[in-house]
Amino acid sequence: MESLVRLVVARSSEEYRPTHIAYGYLFFTVVPITIGPVLIKLVGSRIDALIELGGLLPESVSLAVAITCLVVGVPWLVWAAVLDWTKGTGTPLPWFPPKQLLVTGPYRYVRNPQTLGAVFWWCGWALVFNSPAGLVIGAGMIPAIVCCYIRMVEEGELGRRFGQAYTSYKARTHFILPAMKRASGKLSGPSRSVAAGRQSSESG
């Protein structure tokens, strides 16, 4: 994995051409948004039939929950993908990652908002198909593969490229479960330093 980390770091330092941006967003459209649900449908339904699994829920309930999952997932996916280019000057494709460290927008709440959105998206389609095996694939197997890549490659290359800035961001931001507010009122890192400086100047 070390060689892959080095490759991504080197690639991110190069200038991206318009074709690279097109490839990045084509990847985003085809792989998580299109191939994921197709895989869940084809493989999930085959496994369901093979081991004679019934539907997860009554059809109307399954569809209602599915719509909820899709509605929750899409904003995370789209918001993060847009910021990858507008703020990060990169793409969702790991081979052409954002050149800037993104810590605003959805990245303020979770380090991997696209993965979070994709999990809701895949679960939603599994529920549209009302497939128990599809839900295992969409909520378990595919996210497990994605998270392994993030842990083993992406976090390494981000640490190499952004150093302490990424380390601090990683320490205060959850991996995939959003934190809408701080657990306590204590400040840390740069915020604590700024606050300490202000207190010192006021007392002086």
C-alpha positions in Angstrom: 0.0 0.0 0.0 3.0 2.3 0.6 3.7 2.4 -3.2 0.1 3.3 -3.9 0.2 6.1 -1.3 3.3 7.5 -3.0 1.6 7.3 -6.4 -1.4 9.2 -5.3 0.7 11.9 -3.6 2.8 12.3 -6.7 -0.3 12.4 -8.9 -2.0 15.0 -6.8 1.0 17.4 -7.3 0.5 17.4 -11.1 -1.8 19.7 -12.9 -5.2 18.2 -13.7 -6.4 18.6 -17.3 -10.1 19.0 -18.2 -10.2 15.3 -19.2 -9.0 14.3 -15.7 -11.9 16.3 -14.2 -14.3 14.6 -16.6 -12.9 11.1 -15.7 -13.2 11.9 -12.0 -16.9 12.9 -12.2 -17.7 10.1 -14.7 -16.2 7.7 -12.1 -18.4 9.3 -9.4 -21.5 8.9 -11.6 -20.9 5.4 -12.8 -19.3 3.5 -9.9 -21.1 4.5 -6.6 -24.3 5.9 -8.2 -24.9 3.4 -11.0 -22.9 0.2 -10.6 -23.5 0.0 -6.9 -27.3 -0.4 -7.2 -27.0 -2.7 -10.2 -24.6 -5.0 -8.2 -27.0 -4.9 -5.3 -29.9 -5.9 -7.5 -28.2 -8.6 -9.5 -26.2 -10.3 -6.8 -28.7 -9.6 -4.0 -31.6 -11.1 -5.8 -29.6 -14.1 -6.8 -28.5 -14.8 -3.2 -32.1 -14.2 -2.0 -33.4 -16.8 -4.4 -30.6 -19.2 -3.7 -31.2 -19.4 0.0 -34.9 -18.6 -0.2 -35.0 -15.3 1.6 -38.2 -13.4 1.7 -38.6 -9.6 1.5 -37.1 -7.5 4.3 -40.3 -5.6 5.0 -43.8 -5.2 3.6 -43.5 -3.5 0.2 -45.0 -0.2 1.2 -42.9 0.1 4.3 -39.7 -1.0 2.4 -40.4 1.7 -0.2 -41.0 4.4 2.4 -37.8 3.6 4.2 -36.0 3.4 0.8 -37.1 6.9 -0.2 -36.0 8.2 3.2 -32.5 6.7 2.8 -32.2 8.0 -0.8 -33.3 11.5 0.3 -30.8 11.5 3.2 -27.9 10.1 1.0 -28.1 12.3 -2.1 -27.2 15.7 -0.4 -24.1 14.2 1.2 -23.0 12.7 -2.1 -23.7 15.8 -4.2 -22.5 18.4 -1.7 -19.2 16.7 -1.2 -18.6 16.0 -4.9 -19.3 19.7 -5.8 -16.8 20.9 -3.1 -14.2 18.5 -4.4 -13.9 20.7 -7.4 -15.1 24.2 -6.3 -13.0 24.3 -3.1 -10.5 21.4 -3.5 -9.7 21.8 -7.2 -10.0 18.0 -7.6 -12.5 15.2 -8.1 -14.1 12.3 -6.3 -11.8 9.9 -8.1 -9.0 8.8 -5.8 -6.5 9.1 -8.6 -7.3 12.8 -9.0 -8.0 13.8 -5.4 -8.7 17.4 -4.2 -5.5 19.5 -4.0 -6.7 21.4 -0.9 -7.6 19.9 2.4 -11.4 20.2 2.7 -12.7 21.0 6.2 -15.9 23.0 5.4 -19.3 22.0 4.2 -20.1 18.4 4.8 -16.4 17.8 5.7 -17.0 19.9 8.8 -19.2 17.1 10.2 -17.5 14.0 8.9 -14.3 13.2 7.1 -15.9 10.9 4.5 -19.2 12.5 3.5 -19.3 10.8 0.1 -19.0 7.4 1.7 -21.7 8.3 4.2 -24.0 9.4 1.4 -23.1 6.3 -0.7 -24.1 4.0 2.2 -27.5 5.6 2.4 -27.8 5.5 -1.4 -26.9 1.7 -1.5 -29.2 0.9 1.4 -32.0 2.8 -0.2 -31.7 0.8 -3.4 -31.5 -2.5 -1.4 -34.8 -1.5 0.2 -36.3 -0.5 -3.2 -35.6 -4.1 -4.3 -36.6 -5.3 -0.8 -33.6 -7.6 -0.8 -32.1 -8.9 2.5 -28.9 -9.9 0.7 -28.8 -6.6 -1.1 -28.9 -4.8 2.2 -26.0 -6.8 3.5 -24.0 -5.9 0.3 -25.0 -2.2 0.4 -24.6 -1.6 4.1 -21.8 -4.0 4.8 -19.7 -5.5 2.1 -19.2 -2.5 -0.3 -18.7 0.0 2.5 -16.2 -2.3 4.2 -14.1 -2.4 1.0 -14.3 1.4 0.6 -13.4 2.0 4.2 -10.4 -0.3 4.0 -9.1 1.7 1.0 -9.6 5.0 3.0 -7.8 3.7 6.1 -4.9 2.0 4.2 -4.3 4.5 1.4 -6.3 7.7 1.5 -5.5 8.6 5.1 -1.8 8.0 4.4 -1.7 10.2 1.4 -3.6 13.0 3.1 -1.2 12.9 6.0 1.7 13.1 3.6 0.3 16.0 1.7 -1.2 18.1 4.5 0.8 17.1 7.6 -0.3 18.6 10.9 -3.4 20.3 9.3 -4.8 16.9 8.4 -3.7 15.3 11.7 -5.7 18.1 13.6 -8.7 17.8 11.4 -8.7 14.0 11.8 -8.5 14.3 15.5 -11.5 16.5 15.8 -13.8 15.1 13.0 -15.5 11.7 13.0 -14.6 9.1 10.3 -18.1 8.5 8.9 -20.7 9.2 11.6 -21.5 12.9 11.6 -21.0 15.0 14.7 -23.4 18.0 14.6 -21.8 19.7 17.6 -18.8 19.4 19.9 -19.1 17.0 22.8 -17.8 19.7 25.2 -17.2 23.4 25.2 -13.4 22.9 25.4 -11.3 24.4 22.6 -8.4 22.5 21.1 -5.6 23.2 18.6 -5.5 26.5 16.8 -8.8 27.7 18.4 -7.3 27.2 21.9 -4.2 29.1 21.0 -6.3 32.0 19.6 -8.5 32.0 22.7 -5.4 32.0 25.0 -3.9 34.9 23.1 -7.0 37.0 23.4 -7.3 36.2 27.2 -3.6 37.3 27.6 -4.0 40.5 25.8 -7.2 41.4 27.7 -5.5 40.8 31.1 -2.6 42.8 30.0 
